[in-house]
Amino acid sequence: MPVTILAIEPVAFGQTAQSKTRRRGDAKPGPAAKPRGRLPKYFGKVGVSATQKQRIYSIQAMYRKRIEALNRQLEDLRSRERKEVLEALTPLQKQRLSELIRMAELARKARLRARKQRKSSPKPPVTPKPGGPGIR
């Protein structure tokens, strides 16, 4: 009796190239359109037939819709949690938190600017050290 083992890698937050393009406002395929998607890693190397591909794409499309709905719920829960946590702070604490967040953002931008400057500035030529490799 043959044993089939499937190892499917989870996609972070259910986003595939297909679901990202649909969010940008592209038209959704009609009922007559063939399901499309990507095969999971290594599936293309095991000889999946065209029928199997279409079945896999249909399964992915069904789960993609469910995952997107769950992600919307998760975003809503995180938003509500953040709101309730902020409500626990006093006005003075909220003001200090805003200042800390603003300062962190400014520091992050400064680090990015410094990193860009380091990348764009020419590096000085490397001079070999006496007694090091290459000099005898």
Buried (B, 14 or more C-beta within 10 A) or exposed (E): EEEEEEEEEEBEEBBBEBBEEBEEEEEEEEEEEEBBBBBBEEBEEEEBEEEEBBEBBBEBBEEBEEBBEEBEEEEEEEEEEEEEEEEEEEEEEEEEEEEEEEEEEEEEEEEEEEEEEEEEEEEEEEEEEEEEEEEE
